[in-house]
Amino acid sequence: MPQLNPAPWFAILVFSWLVFLTIIPSKVLKHTFTNEPTALSTEKPKTEPWNWPWH
């Protein structure tokens, strides 16, 4: 029964995990976002009352 022979499939499993653990994380960590988050200021914005005529 050749499907029970672990020799070729174990090597494929090991090499695929080596690719996943070495190449892919470096590519993901090098990714930069186009819109970098900015820090919000701690002071509240000054609000002005509305001067609308209510009829």
N, C-alpha and C positions, 0 to 999 in steps of 0.2 A: 504494500500500500504506500505509494510514493508521497501522499499528502501528509503522512505521519513522520516523514523525515524532516527534522528541524534544521538541518544544516543550511539550506539556502534561505529559508524564511527568517531564521534568527539573524543572519547577517544583514538581510534587508531591513529588518526591524531596528537593529543597532545603528546602521548607517542613516536611516531616515530620522531617528531620534538625534543623532549627532548633528544632522543638518538643522533640525528644529531648534536645538539648544545652542548652536553656535552662530549660524548665519542669520536666521530670522530675528532673534532679539536685537542684534546690532542694527538691523534695518529698521526695526520698529522704533528703537530709541533715537535714531537719527532723524526721525520725522519731525518736522516743524509745522506748527499751526500758522495759518495765515493771519488770524486775528489773535494776537497775544492779549491775555487778560490784563486789565489795568487795575491798580489799587484804587479803591474808593476813598474819598476824603472823609474824615470823621466829623467835620462840621456840617450842620444841616443847611440846606439852601434856604435863603430868605424868601419867605412867601409874602406876597402883596395881596391886600383885600381887593375884591372885585368891586368896581364902581359902576355896576350896571343899573340902569333905572328899571325897577320892578313895577310893572303896571298891573 
